[in-house]
């Protein structure tokens, strides 16, 4: 796993903290950890990301586990583990749900700190990541052509990701030289964390859309006439890219404008009333280079699928499953392996 501490030791440290000095923790031969507590034995296992689909797959593959430890455990995954009679621990936040015959611990933990963006995940780098995840070869020439980022920026971003192990260069020289994603799933995970952790500027507006995708299709010409590039994201975009949810909410639209003024213009264009409690969220696009990756699906401008995927995962329990569905649909259509 690129750029992370050995997950086995993260399990050990999290268990020791949660057990509060009680019991013994030892490594098992099968990749699990054994917990000895008051003459009882429990098995703990590491979950790489802690999202609902991953946890569901883990429980299917290794049903005889008692405790799941992950960097974080999503709300949907927490519900799934509770319903399955399993305990869980978040290594990053210290949140604990241990419901064992010999011990009960419930603590909320501390809020997860907002991840530092750093040089590897600037707004321009997010656009480069979206390009790579949507099939652009990881060369400076192709990235510049697809996104419009500066040559120097593209070179620096690709070099940093290569140095960190996110990209690999199997052929160092020659006309076939280039980089590839070392681990597509890990790259998507790091991108998703970065893009959803970055501050944004947004405006809430009231709309009376009964069928959001159809209503947005009718509003699209009005937005286009405003002269501002825009794209749906989250459940609203997924509803046309890879339908899964029965109710595509929350309603989110990205606006390619350098200041919040564009949000007001977009709201007026579709006759939406600005309201703190409005259903529609208009948001400033973090990097205008991402607008080069917008695509029209069934008449609606949509953000690139990695951005839609990331925003889906923050939209609730069902959003996690919709995100995985979107990823699977993209990979199947494009013959891409998720590994």
C-alpha positions as protocol buffer text, in pm:
chain_id: "A"
residue {
  index: 1
  type: UNK
  ca { x: 0 y: 0 z: 0 }
}
residue {
  index: 2
  type: UNK
  ca { x: 156 y: 326 z: -112 }
}
residue {
  index: 3
  type: UNK
  ca { x: 262 y: 585 z: 142 }
}
residue {
  index: 4
  type: UNK
  ca { x: 112 y: 434 z: 456 }
}
residue {
  index: 5
  type: UNK
  ca { x: 235 y: 272 z: 774 }
}
residue {
  index: 6
  type: UNK
  ca { x: 234 y: -108 z: 780 }
}
residue {
  index: 7
  type: UNK
  ca { x: -137 y: -177 z: 841 }
}
residue {
  index: 8
  type: UNK
  ca { x: -67 y: -470 z: 1072 }
}
residue {
  index: 9
  type: UNK
  ca { x: 104 y: -241 z: 1320 }
}
residue {
  index: 10
  type: UNK
  ca { x: -175 y: 8 z: 1294 }
}
residue {
  index: 11
  type: UNK
  ca { x: -409 y: -271 z: 1405 }
}
residue {
  index: 12
  type: UNK
  ca { x: -180 y: -349 z: 1698 }
}
residue {
  index: 13
  type: UNK
  ca { x: -157 y: 15 z: 1808 }
}
residue {
  index: 14
  type: UNK
  ca { x: -532 y: 74 z: 1773 }
}
residue {
  index: 15
  type: UNK
  ca { x: -615 y: -240 z: 1970 }
}
residue {
  index: 16
  type: UNK
  ca { x: -373 y: -155 z: 2248 }
}
residue {
  index: 17
  type: UNK
  ca { x: -525 y: 191 z: 2280 }
}
residue {
  index: 18
  type: UNK
  ca { x: -885 y: 65 z: 2275 }
}
residue {
  index: 19
  type: UNK
  ca { x: -821 y: -216 z: 2524 }
}
residue {
  index: 20
  type: UNK
  ca { x: -682 y: 36 z: 2775 }
}
residue {
  index: 21
  type: UNK
  ca { x: -412 y: -193 z: 2902 }
}
residue {
  index: 22
  type: UNK
  ca { x: -628 y: -505 z: 2930 }
}
residue {
  index: 23
  type: UNK
  ca { x: -557 y: -824 z: 2739 }
}
residue {
  index: 24
  type: UNK
  ca { x: -279 y: -932 z: 2506 }
}
residue {
  index: 25
  type: UNK
  ca { x: -248 y: -867 z: 2134 }
}
residue {
  index: 26
  type: UNK
  ca { x: -42 y: -1097 z: 1914 }
}
residue {
  index: 27
  type: UNK
  ca { x: 2 y: -1143 z: 1540 }
}
residue {
  index: 28
  type: UNK
  ca { x: -169 y: -1442 z: 1383 }
}
residue {
  index: 29
  type: UNK
  ca { x: -36 y: -1654 z: 1098 }
}
residue {
  index: 30
  type: UNK
  ca { x: -320 y: -1563 z: 861 }
}
residue {
  index: 31
  type: UNK
  ca { x: -285 y: -1184 z: 858 }
}
residue {
  index: 32
  type: UNK
  ca { x: -525 y: -1132 z: 1149 }
}
residue {
  index: 33
  type: UNK
  ca { x: -443 y: -1029 z: 1505 }
}
residue {
  index: 34
  type: UNK
  ca { x: -538 y: -1235 z: 1808 }
}
residue {
  index: 35
  type: UNK
  ca { x: -677 y: -1062 z: 2116 }
}
residue {
  index: 36
  type: UNK
  ca { x: -672 y: -1249 z: 2448 }
}
residue {
  index: 37
  type: UNK
  ca { x: -905 y: -1091 z: 2700 }
}
residue {
  index: 38
  type: UNK
  ca { x: -1026 y: -1250 z: 3024 }
}
residue {
  index: 39
  type: UNK
  ca { x: -979 y: -1605 z: 2893 }
}
residue {
  index: 40
  type: UNK
  ca { x: -1167 y: -1519 z: 2574 }
}
residue {
  index: 41
  type: UNK
  ca { x: -1011 y: -1504 z: 2226 }
}
residue {
  index: 42
  type: UNK
  ca { x: -1102 y: -1259 z: 1952 }
}
residue {
  index: 43
  type: UNK
  ca { x: -977 y: -1197 z: 1599 }
}
residue {
  index: 44
  type: UNK
  ca { x: -909 y: -853 z: 1456 }
}
residue {
  index: 45
  type: UNK
  ca { x: -838 y: -760 z: 1096 }
}
residue {
  index: 46
  type: UNK
  ca { x: -731 y: -450 z: 905 }
}
residue {
  index: 47
  type: UNK
  ca { x: -970 y: -285 z: 657 }
}
residue {
  index: 48
  type: UNK
  ca { x: -777 y: -77 z: 406 }
}
residue {
  index: 49
  type: UNK
  ca { x: -1025 y: 209 z: 355 }
}
residue {
  index: 50
  type: UNK
  ca { x: -1325 y: 143 z: 578 }
}
residue {
  index: 51
  type: UNK
  ca { x: -1603 y: 207 z: 326 }
}
residue {
  index: 52
  type: UNK
  ca { x: -1923 y: 2 z: 322 }
}
residue {
  index: 53
  type: UNK
  ca { x: -1864 y: -209 z: 7 }
}
residue {
  index: 54
  type: UNK
  ca { x: -1514 y: -301 z: 124 }
}
residue {
  index: 55
  type: UNK
  ca { x: -1637 y: -399 z: 471 }
}
residue {
  index: 56
  type: UNK
  ca { x: -1918 y: -606 z: 320 }
}
residue {
  index: 57
  type: UNK
  ca { x: -1666 y: -792 z: 104 }
}
residue {
  index: 58
  type: UNK
  ca { x: -1438 y: -841 z: 405 }
}
residue {
  index: 59
  type: UNK
  ca { x: -1716 y: -996 z: 611 }
}
residue {
  index: 60
  type: UNK
  ca { x: -1803 y: -1230 z: 326 }
}
residue {
  index: 61
  type: UNK
  ca { x: -1442 y: -1344 z: 287 }
}
residue {
  index: 62
  type: UNK
  ca { x: -1350 y: -1363 z: 656 }
}
residue {
  index: 63
  type: UNK
  ca { x: -1676 y: -1410 z: 850 }
}
residue {
  index: 64
  type: UNK
  ca { x: -1508 y: -1538 z: 1168 }
}
residue {
  index: 65
  type: UNK
  ca { x: -1369 y: -1203 z: 1276 }
}
residue {
  index: 66
  type: UNK
  ca { x: -1472 y: -1000 z: 1577 }
}
residue {
  index: 67
  type: UNK
  ca { x: -1309 y: -660 z: 1533 }
}
residue {
  index: 68
  type: UNK
  ca { x: -1249 y: -455 z: 1219 }
}
residue {
  index: 69
  type: UNK
  ca { x: -983 y: -184 z: 1234 }
}
residue {
  index: 70
  type: UNK
  ca { x: -951 y: 80 z: 965 }
}
residue {
  index: 71
  type: UNK
  ca { x: -805 y: 427 z: 924 }
}
residue {
  index: 72
  type: UNK
  ca { x: -1166 y: 545 z: 942 }
}
residue {
  index: 73
  type: UNK
  ca { x: -1495 y: 353 z: 935 }
}
residue {
  index: 74
  type: UNK
  ca { x: -1769 y: 517 z: 731 }
}
residue {
  index: 75
  type: UNK
  ca { x: -2120 y: 562 z: 877 }
}
residue {
  index: 76
  type: UNK
  ca { x: -2258 y: 292 z: 649 }
}
residue {
  index: 77
  type: UNK
  ca { x: -1979 y: 52 z: 742 }
}
residue {
  index: 78
  type: UNK
  ca { x: -2044 y: 117 z: 1111 }
}
residue {
  index: 79
  type: UNK
  ca { x: -2410 y: 27 z: 1070 }
}
residue {
  index: 80
  type: UNK
  ca { x: -2320 y: -285 z: 875 }
}
residue {
  index: 81
  type: UNK
  ca { x: -2072 y: -401 z: 1140 }
}
residue {
  index: 82
  type: UNK
  ca { x: -2316 y: -337 z: 1424 }
}
residue {
  index: 83
  type: UNK
  ca { x: -2589 y: -529 z: 1242 }
}
residue {
  index: 84
  type: UNK
  ca { x: -2343 y: -816 z: 1193 }
}
residue {
  index: 85
  type: UNK
  ca { x: -2246 y: -821 z: 1560 }
}
residue {
  index: 86
  type: UNK
  ca { x: -1894 y: -699 z: 1490 }
}
residue {
  index: 87
  type: UNK
  ca { x: -1688 y: -438 z: 1670 }
}
residue {
  index: 88
  type: UNK
  ca { x: -1476 y: -169 z: 1507 }
}
residue {
  index: 89
  type: UNK
  ca { x: -1196 y: 79 z: 1577 }
}
residue {
  index: 90
  type: UNK
  ca { x: -1087 y: 388 z: 1383 }
}
residue {
  index: 91
  type: UNK
  ca { x: -709 y: 418 z: 1387 }
}
residue {
  index: 92
  type: UNK
  ca { x: -702 y: 783 z: 1279 }
}
residue {
  index: 93
  type: UNK
  ca { x: -961 y: 926 z: 1518 }
}
residue {
  index: 94
  type: UNK
  ca { x: -957 y: 685 z: 1810 }
}
residue {
  index: 95
  type: UNK
  ca { x: -1331 y: 619 z: 1776 }
}
residue {
  index: 96
  type: UNK
  ca { x: -1419 y: 278 z: 1921 }
}
residue {
  index: 97
  type: UNK
  ca { x: -1716 y: 44 z: 1926 }
}
residue {
  index: 98
  type: UNK
  ca { x: -1616 y: -270 z: 2117 }
}
residue {
  index: 99
  type: UNK
  ca { x: -1917 y: -483 z: 2205 }
}
residue {
  index: 100
  type: UNK
  ca { x: -1759 y: -805 z: 2328 }
}
residue {
  index: 101
  type: UNK
  ca { x: -1883 y: -1053 z: 2591 }
}
residue {
  index: 102
  type: UNK
  ca { x: -1589 y: -960 z: 2814 }
}
residue {
  index: 103
  type: UNK
  ca { x: -1559 y: -587 z: 2737 }
}
residue {
  index: 104
  type: UNK
  ca { x: -1770 y: -295 z: 2619 }
}
residue {
  index: 105
  type: UNK
  ca { x: -1619 y: 35 z: 2503 }
}
residue {
  index: 106
  type: UNK
  ca { x: -1798 y: 311 z: 2313 }
}
residue {
  index: 107
  type: UNK
  ca { x: -1614 y: 636 z: 2245 }
}
residue {
  index: 108
  type: UNK
  ca { x: -1656 y: 894 z: 1968 }
}
residue {
  index: 109
  type: UNK
  ca { x: -1288 y: 975 z: 1921 }
}
residue {
  index: 110
  type: UNK
  ca { x: -1154 y: 1308 z: 1808 }
}
residue {
  index: 111
  type: UNK
  ca { x: -1254 y: 1470 z: 1477 }
}
residue {
  index: 112
  type: UNK
  ca { x: -1034 y: 1363 z: 1189 }
}
residue {
  index: 113
  type: UNK
  ca { x: -808 y: 1656 z: 1099 }
}
residue {
  index: 114
  type: UNK
  ca { x: -853 y: 1805 z: 755 }
}
residue {
  index: 115
  type: UNK
  ca { x: -582 y: 1647 z: 541 }
}
residue {
  index: 116
  type: UNK
  ca { x: -298 y: 1874 z: 439 }
}
residue {
  index: 117
  type: UNK
  ca { x: -316 y: 1928 z: 64 }
}
residue {
  index: 118
  type: UNK
  ca { x: 53 y: 2000 z: 17 }
}
residue {
  index: 119
  type: UNK
  ca { x: 227 y: 2022 z: -317 }
}
residue {
  index: 120
  type: UNK
  ca { x: 114 y: 1677 z: -430 }
}
residue {
  index: 121
  type: UNK
  ca { x: -257 y: 1771 z: -429 }
}
residue {
  index: 122
  type: UNK
  ca { x: -298 y: 2129 z: -543 }
}
residue {
  index: 123
  type: UNK
  ca { x: -613 y: 2226 z: -736 }
}
residue {
  index: 124
  type: UNK
  ca { x: -424 y: 2182 z: -1063 }
}
residue {
  index: 125
  type: UNK
  ca { x: -301 y: 1839 z: -947 }
}
residue {
  index: 126
  type: UNK
  ca { x: -662 y: 1736 z: -885 }
}
residue {
  index: 127
  type: UNK
  ca { x: -734 y: 1807 z: -1252 }
}
residue {
  index: 128
  type: UNK
  ca { x: -432 y: 1603 z: -1357 }
}
residue {
  index: 129
  type: UNK
  ca { x: -552 y: 1315 z: -1139 }
}
residue {
  index: 130
  type: UNK
  ca { x: -898 y: 1331 z: -1300 }
}
residue {
  index: 131
  type: UNK
  ca { x: -736 y: 1317 z: -1642 }
}
residue {
  index: 132
  type: UNK
  ca { x: -531 y: 1008 z: -1553 }
}
residue {
  index: 133
  type: UNK
  ca { x: -828 y: 832 z: -1397 }
}
residue {
  index: 134
  type: UNK
  ca { x: -1036 y: 897 z: -1708 }
}
residue {
  index: 135
  type: UNK
  ca { x: -778 y: 741 z: -1937 }
}
residue {
  index: 136
  type: UNK
  ca { x: -525 y: 1010 z: -2024 }
}
residue {
  index: 137
  type: UNK
  ca { x: -171 y: 866 z: -2055 }
}
residue {
  index: 138
  type: UNK
  ca { x: 56 y: 987 z: -1774 }
}
residue {
  index: 139
  type: UNK
  ca { x: 286 y: 1194 z: -1994 }
}
residue {
  index: 140
  type: UNK
  ca { x: 339 y: 1568 z: -1976 }
}
residue {
  index: 141
  type: UNK
  ca { x: 233 y: 1612 z: -2339 }
}
residue {
  index: 142
  type: UNK
  ca { x: -97 y: 1426 z: -2302 }
}
residue {
  index: 143
  type: UNK
  ca { x: -185 y: 1581 z: -1965 }
}
residue {
  index: 144
  type: UNK
  ca { x: -127 y: 1932 z: -2098 }
}
residue {
  index: 145
  type: UNK
  ca { x: -330 y: 1856 z: -2409 }
}
residue {
  index: 146
  type: UNK
  ca { x: -621 y: 1717 z: -2208 }
}
residue {
  index: 147
  type: UNK
  ca { x: -639 y: 1967 z: -1919 }
}
residue {
  index: 148
  type: UNK
  ca { x: -461 y: 2282 z: -2031 }
}
residue {
  index: 149
  type: UNK
  ca { x: -233 y: 2294 z: -1725 }
}
residue {
  index: 150
  type: UNK
  ca { x: 110 y: 2448 z: -1777 }
}
residue {
  index: 151
  type: UNK
  ca { x: 389 y: 2220 z: -1897 }
}
residue {
  index: 152
  type: UNK
  ca { x: 592 y: 2288 z: -1584 }
}
residue {
  index: 153
  type: UNK
  ca { x: 296 y: 2213 z: -1358 }
}
residue {
  index: 154
  type: UNK
  ca { x: 224 y: 1883 z: -1533 }
}
residue {
  index: 155
  type: UNK
  ca { x: 588 y: 1781 z: -1510 }
}
residue {
  index: 156
  type: UNK
  ca { x: 614 y: 1862 z: -1140 }
}
residue {
  index: 157
  type: UNK
  ca { x: 291 y: 1683 z: -1049 }
}
residue {
  index: 158
  type: UNK
  ca { x: 381 y: 1366 z: -1238 }
}
residue {
  index: 159
  type: UNK
  ca { x: 733 y: 1367 z: -1094 }
}
residue {
  index: 160
  type: UNK
  ca { x: 606 y: 1402 z: -737 }
}
residue {
  index: 161
  type: UNK
  ca { x: 360 y: 1117 z: -781 }
}
residue {
  index: 162
  type: UNK
  ca { x: 634 y: 902 z: -931 }
}
residue {
  index: 163
  type: UNK
  ca { x: 866 y: 978 z: -640 }
}
residue {
  index: 164
  type: UNK
  ca { x: 592 y: 890 z: -390 }
}
residue {
  index: 165
  type: UNK
  ca { x: 512 y: 562 z: -564 }
}
residue {
  index: 166
  type: UNK
  ca { x: 168 y: 657 z: -692 }
}
residue {
  index: 167
  type: UNK
  ca { x: 302 y: 635 z: -1047 }
}
residue {
  index: 168
  type: UNK
  ca { x: 559 y: 392 z: -1180 }
}
residue {
  index: 169
  type: UNK
  ca { x: 780 y: 414 z: -1485 }
}
residue {
  index: 170
  type: UNK
  ca { x: 839 y: 58 z: -1612 }
}
residue {
  index: 171
  type: UNK
  ca { x: 1050 y: 182 z: -1906 }
}
residue {
  index: 172
  type: UNK
  ca { x: 1294 y: 454 z: -1810 }
}
residue {
  index: 173
  type: UNK
  ca { x: 1404 y: 567 z: -2154 }
}
residue {
  index: 174
  type: UNK
  ca { x: 1310 y: 551 z: -2518 }
}
residue {
  index: 175
  type: UNK
  ca { x: 999 y: 626 z: -2717 }
}
residue {
  index: 176
  type: UNK
  ca { x: 794 y: 382 z: -2509 }
}
residue {
  index: 177
  type: UNK
  ca { x: 890 y: 546 z: -2181 }
}
residue {
  index: 178
  type: UNK
  ca { x: 607 y: 670 z: -1966 }
}
residue {
  index: 179
  type: UNK
  ca { x: 432 y: 635 z: -1635 }
}
residue {
  index: 180
  type: UNK
  ca { x: 137 y: 426 z: -1524 }
}
residue {
  index: 181
  type: UNK
  ca { x: -75 y: 420 z: -1211 }
}
residue {
  index: 182
  type: UNK
  ca { x: 95 y: 187 z: -965 }
}
residue {
  index: 183
  type: UNK
  ca { x: -232 y: 114 z: -783 }
}
residue {
  index: 184
  type: UNK
  ca { x: -547 y: 261 z: -936 }
}
residue {
  index: 185
  type: UNK
  ca { x: -758 y: 204 z: -624 }
}
residue {
  index: 186
  type: UNK
  ca { x: -503 y: 371 z: -397 }
}
residue {
  index: 187
  type: UNK
  ca { x: -466 y: 663 z: -638 }
}
residue {
  index: 188
  type: UNK
  ca { x: -843 y: 711 z: -652 }
}
residue {
  index: 189
  type: UNK
  ca { x: -858 y: 694 z: -272 }
}
residue {
  index: 190
  type: UNK
  ca { x: -591 y: 962 z: -228 }
}
residue {
  index: 191
  type: UNK
  ca { x: -754 y: 1182 z: -491 }
}
residue {
  index: 192
  type: UNK
  ca { x: -1097 y: 1144 z: -327 }
}
residue {
  index: 193
  type: UNK
  ca { x: -959 y: 1234 z: 15 }
}
residue {
  index: 194
  type: UNK
  ca { x: -783 y: 1539 z: -126 }
}
residue {
  index: 195
  type: UNK
  ca { x: -1070 y: 1674 z: -336 }
}
residue {
  index: 196
  type: UNK
  ca { x: -1334 y: 1638 z: -64 }
}
residue {
  index: 197
  type: UNK
  ca { x: -1100 y: 1774 z: 202 }
}
residue {
  index: 198
  type: UNK
  ca { x: -1019 y: 2093 z: 14 }
}
residue {
  index: 199
  type: UNK
  ca { x: -1216 y: 2406 z: 116 }
}
residue {
  index: 200
  type: UNK
  ca { x: -1475 y: 2529 z: -131 }
}
residue {
  index: 201
  type: UNK
  ca { x: -1708 y: 2823 z: -181 }
}
residue {
  index: 202
  type: UNK
  ca { x: -2075 y: 2741 z: -223 }
}
residue {
  index: 203
  type: UNK
  ca { x: -2420 y: 2895 z: -235 }
}
residue {
  index: 204
  type: UNK
  ca { x: -2749 y: 2728 z: -143 }
}
residue {
  index: 205
  type: UNK
  ca { x: -3055 y: 2793 z: -355 }
}
residue {
  index: 206
  type: UNK
  ca { x: -3417 y: 2682 z: -345 }
}
residue {
  index: 207
  type: UNK
  ca { x: -3549 y: 2493 z: -647 }
}
residue {
  index: 208
  type: UNK
  ca { x: -3877 y: 2309 z: -691 }
}
residue {
  index: 209
  type: UNK
  ca { x: -3747 y: 2013 z: -886 }
}
residue {
  index: 210
  type: UNK
  ca { x: -3965 y: 1704 z: -856 }
}
residue {
  index: 211
  type: UNK
  ca { x: -3750 y: 1498 z: -1094 }
}
residue {
  index: 212
  type: UNK
  ca { x: -3402 y: 1652 z: -1058 }
}
residue {
  index: 213
  type: UNK
  ca { x: -3235 y: 1501 z: -1365 }
}
residue {
  index: 214
  type: UNK
  ca { x: -3525 y: 1594 z: -1593 }
}
residue {
  index: 215
  type: UNK
  ca { x: -3560 y: 1938 z: -1438 }
}
residue {
  index: 216
  type: UNK
  ca { x: -3187 y: 2003 z: -1474 }
}
residue {
  index: 217
  type: UNK
  ca { x: -3211 y: 1897 z: -1837 }
}
residue {
  index: 218
  type: UNK
  ca { x: -3469 y: 2171 z: -1889 }
}
residue {
  index: 219
  type: UNK
  ca { x: -3254 y: 2423 z: -1698 }
}
residue {
  index: 220
  type: UNK
  ca { x: -2936 y: 2334 z: -1889 }
}
residue {
  index: 221
  type: UNK
  ca { x: -2995 y: 2578 z: -2179 }
}
residue {
  index: 222
  type: UNK
  ca { x: -3048 y: 2859 z: -1928 }
}
residue {
  index: 223
  type: UNK
  ca { x: -2719 y: 2781 z: -1758 }
}
residue {
  index: 224
  type: UNK
  ca { x: -2541 y: 2754 z: -2092 }
}
residue {
  index: 225
  type: UNK
  ca { x: -2683 y: 3090 z: -2200 }
}
residue {
  index: 226
  type: UNK
  ca { x: -2535 y: 3250 z: -1886 }
}
residue {
  index: 227
  type: UNK
  ca { x: -2189 y: 3198 z: -2035 }
}
residue {
  index: 228
  type: UNK
  ca { x: -2063 y: 2997 z: -1736 }
}
residue {
  index: 229
  type: UNK
  ca { x: -1934 y: 2644 z: -1767 }
}
residue {
  index: 230
  type: UNK
  ca { x: -2100 y: 2412 z: -1519 }
}
residue {
  index: 231
  type: UNK
  ca { x: -2136 y: 2044 z: -1436 }
}
residue {
  index: 232
  type: UNK
  ca { x: -2348 y: 1830 z: -1210 }
}
residue {
  index: 233
  type: UNK
  ca { x: -2170 y: 1617 z: -952 }
}
residue {
  index: 234
  type: UNK
  ca { x: -2254 y: 1371 z: -675 }
}
residue {
  index: 235
  type: UNK
  ca { x: -2592 y: 1192 z: -689 }
}
residue {
  index: 236
  type: UNK
  ca { x: -2730 y: 1435 z: -947 }
}
residue {
  index: 237
  type: UNK
  ca { x: -2458 y: 1344 z: -1199 }
}
residue {
  index: 238
  type: UNK
  ca { x: -2460 y: 976 z: -1107 }
}
residue {
  index: 239
  type: UNK
  ca { x: -2832 y: 964 z: -1187 }
}
residue {
  index: 240
  type: UNK
  ca { x: -2747 y: 998 z: -1557 }
}
residue {
  index: 241
  type: UNK
  ca { x: -2397 y: 843 z: -1561 }
}
residue {
  index: 242
  type: UNK
  ca { x: -2475 y: 522 z: -1367 }
}
residue {
  index: 243
  type: UNK
  ca { x: -2825 y: 525 z: -1211 }
}
residue {
  index: 244
  type: UNK
  ca { x: -2841 y: 362 z: -869 }
}
residue {
  index: 245
  type: UNK
  ca { x: -3017 y: 583 z: -614 }
}
residue {
  index: 246
  type: UNK
  ca { x: -3393 y: 629 z: -620 }
}
residue {
  index: 247
  type: UNK
  ca { x: -3357 y: 988 z: -494 }
}
residue {
  index: 248
  type: UNK
  ca { x: -3056 y: 1172 z: -644 }
}
residue {
  index: 249
  type: UNK
  ca { x: -2988 y: 1405 z: -353 }
}
residue {
  index: 250
  type: UNK
  ca { x: -2813 y: 1621 z: -249 }
}
residue {
  index: 251
  type: UNK
  ca { x: -2830 y: 1837 z: -561 }
}
residue {
  index: 252
  type: UNK
  ca { x: -2484 y: 1975 z: -642 }
}
residue {
  index: 253
  type: UNK
  ca { x: -2362 y: 2173 z: -941 }
}
residue {
  index: 254
  type: UNK
  ca { x: -2003 y: 2288 z: -996 }
}
residue {
  index: 255
  type: UNK
  ca { x: -1956 y: 2632 z: -1147 }
}
residue {
  index: 256
  type: UNK
  ca { x: -1638 y: 2717 z: -1340 }
}
residue {
  index: 257
  type: UNK
  ca { x: -1595 y: 3074 z: -1222 }
}
residue {
  index: 258
  type: UNK
  ca { x: -1308 y: 3240 z: -1038 }
}
residue {
  index: 259
  type: UNK
  ca { x: -1524 y: 3418 z: -780 }
}
residue {
  index: 260
  type: UNK
  ca { x: -1854 y: 3361 z: -595 }
}
residue {
  index: 261
  type: UNK
  ca { x: -2022 y: 3605 z: -835 }
}
residue {
  index: 262
  type: UNK
  ca { x: -2063 y: 3318 z: -1078 }
}
residue {
  index: 263
  type: UNK
  ca { x: -2277 y: 3133 z: -825 }
}
residue {
  index: 264
  type: UNK
  ca { x: -2519 y: 3426 z: -810 }
}
residue {
  index: 265
  type: UNK
  ca { x: -2530 y: 3441 z: -1191 }
}
residue {
  index: 266
  type: UNK
  ca { x: -2604 y: 3070 z: -1215 }
}
residue {
  index: 267
  type: UNK
  ca { x: -2879 y: 3092 z: -955 }
}
residue {
  index: 268
  type: UNK
  ca { x: -3047 y: 3380 z: -1138 }
}
residue {
  index: 269
  type: UNK
  ca { x: -3015 y: 3200 z: -1470 }
}
residue {
  index: 270
  type: UNK
  ca { x: -3236 y: 2914 z: -1352 }
}
residue {
  index: 271
  type: UNK
  ca { x: -3463 y: 3137 z: -1141 }
}
residue {
  index: 272
  type: UNK
  ca { x: -3345 y: 2977 z: -817 }
}
residue {
  index: 273
  type: UNK
  ca { x: -3392 y: 3175 z: -498 }
}
residue {
  index: 274
  type: UNK
  ca { x: -3084 y: 3205 z: -278 }
}
residue {
  index: 275
  type: UNK
  ca { x: -3170 y: 3041 z: 54 }
}
residue {
  index: 276
  type: UNK
  ca { x: -2950 y: 2891 z: 331 }
}
residue {
  index: 277
  type: UNK
  ca { x: -3185 y: 2593 z: 344 }
}
residue {
  index: 278
  type: UNK
  ca { x: -3215 y: 2544 z: -32 }
}
residue {
  index: 279
  type: UNK
  ca { x: -3189 y: 2196 z: -184 }
}
residue {
  index: 280
  type: UNK
  ca { x: -2946 y: 2301 z: -456 }
}
residue {
  index: 281
  type: UNK
  ca { x: -2580 y: 2365 z: -380 }
}
residue {
  index: 282
  type: UNK
  ca { x: -2388 y: 2570 z: -635 }
}
residue {
  index: 283
  type: UNK
  ca { x: -2013 y: 2534 z: -580 }
}
residue {
  index: 284
  type: UNK
  ca { x: -1706 y: 2704 z: -724 }
}
residue {
  index: 285
  type: UNK
  ca { x: -1497 y: 2453 z: -921 }
}
residue {
  index: 286
  type: UNK
  ca { x: -1165 y: 2405 z: -742 }
}
residue {
  index: 287
  type: UNK
  ca { x: -961 y: 2412 z: -1063 }
}
residue {
  index: 288
  type: UNK
  ca { x: -1080 y: 2554 z: -1392 }
}
residue {
  index: 289
  type: UNK
  ca { x: -868 y: 2289 z: -1567 }
}
residue {
  index: 290
  type: UNK
  ca { x: -1122 y: 2030 z: -1453 }
}
residue {
  index: 291
  type: UNK
  ca { x: -1378 y: 2200 z: -1679 }
}
residue {
  index: 292
  type: UNK
  ca { x: -1185 y: 2059 z: -1975 }
}
residue {
  index: 293
  type: UNK
  ca { x: -1290 y: 1715 z: -1850 }
}
residue {
  index: 294
  type: UNK
  ca { x: -1664 y: 1786 z: -1828 }
}
residue {
  index: 295
  type: UNK
  ca { x: -1874 y: 1558 z: -2047 }
}
residue {
  index: 296
  type: UNK
  ca { x: -2235 y: 1571 z: -2161 }
}
residue {
  index: 297
  type: UNK
  ca { x: -2434 y: 1263 z: -2063 }
}
residue {
  index: 298
  type: UNK
  ca { x: -2798 y: 1240 z: -2173 }
}
residue {
  index: 299
  type: UNK
  ca { x: -2800 y: 1616 z: -2229 }
}
residue {
  index: 300
  type: UNK
  ca { x: -2653 y: 1708 z: -1888 }
}
residue {
  index: 301
  type: UNK
  ca { x: -2303 y: 1840 z: -1832 }
}
residue {
  index: 302
  type: UNK
  ca { x: -2132 y: 1616 z: -1575 }
}
residue {
  index: 303
  type: UNK
  ca { x: -1809 y: 1639 z: -1380 }
}
residue {
  index: 304
  type: UNK
  ca { x: -1546 y: 1372 z: -1452 }
}
residue {
  index: 305
  type: UNK
  ca { x: -1641 y: 1042 z: -1293 }
}
residue {
  index: 306
  type: UNK
  ca { x: -1365 y: 1049 z: -1023 }
}
residue {
  index: 307
  type: UNK
  ca { x: -1506 y: 1378 z: -890 }
}
residue {
  index: 308
  type: UNK
  ca { x: -1861 y: 1240 z: -900 }
}
residue {
  index: 309
  type: UNK
  ca { x: -1735 y: 929 z: -720 }
}
residue {
  index: 310
  type: UNK
  ca { x: -1567 y: 1132 z: -446 }
}
residue {
  index: 311
  type: UNK
  ca { x: -1872 y: 1351 z: -392 }
}
residue {
  index: 312
  type: UNK
  ca { x: -2104 y: 1051 z: -384 }
}
residue {
  index: 313
  type: UNK
  ca { x: -1909 y: 900 z: -96 }
}
residue {
  index: 314
  type: UNK
  ca { x: -1981 y: 1207 z: 118 }
}
residue {
  index: 315
  type: UNK
  ca { x: -2354 y: 1203 z: 44 }
}
residue {
  index: 316
  type: UNK
  ca { x: -2460 y: 939 z: 295 }
}
residue {
  index: 317
  type: UNK
  ca { x: -2468 y: 565 z: 343 }
}
residue {
  index: 318
  type: UNK
  ca { x: -2633 y: 487 z: 9 }
}
residue {
  index: 319
  type: UNK
  ca { x: -2395 y: 726 z: -159 }
}
residue {
  index: 320
  type: UNK
  ca { x: -2104 y: 495 z: -77 }
}
residue {
  index: 321
  type: UNK
  ca { x: -2270 y: 210 z: -262 }
}
residue {
  index: 322
  type: UNK
  ca { x: -2362 y: 438 z: -552 }
}
residue {
  index: 323
  type: UNK
  ca { x: -1997 y: 547 z: -573 }
}
residue {
  index: 324
  type: UNK
  ca { x: -1877 y: 188 z: -601 }
}
residue {
  index: 325
  type: UNK
  ca { x: -2144 y: 121 z: -861 }
}
residue {
  index: 326
  type: UNK
  ca { x: -2024 y: 419 z: -1065 }
}
residue {
  index: 327
  type: UNK
  ca { x: -1662 y: 300 z: -1045 }
}
residue {
  index: 328
  type: UNK
  ca { x: -1757 y: -51 z: -1152 }
}
residue {
  index: 329
  type: UNK
  ca { x: -1964 y: 81 z: -1443 }
}
residue {
  index: 330
  type: UNK
  ca { x: -1677 y: 299 z: -1563 }
}
residue {
  index: 331
  type: UNK
  ca { x: -1422 y: 19 z: -1535 }
}
residue {
  index: 332
  type: UNK
  ca { x: -1648 y: -229 z: -1711 }
}
residue {
  index: 333
  type: UNK
  ca { x: -1725 y: 8 z: -1997 }
}
residue {
  index: 334
  type: UNK
  ca { x: -1360 y: 96 z: -2045 }
}
residue {
  index: 335
  type: UNK
  ca { x: -1201 y: -241 z: -1977 }
}
residue {
  index: 336
  type: UNK
  ca { x: -1012 y: -104 z: -1681 }
}
residue {
  index: 337
  type: UNK
  ca { x: -900 y: -313 z: -1385 }
}
residue {
  index: 338
  type: UNK
  ca { x: -962 y: -159 z: -1042 }
}
residue {
  index: 339
  type: UNK
  ca { x: -656 y: -328 z: -894 }
}
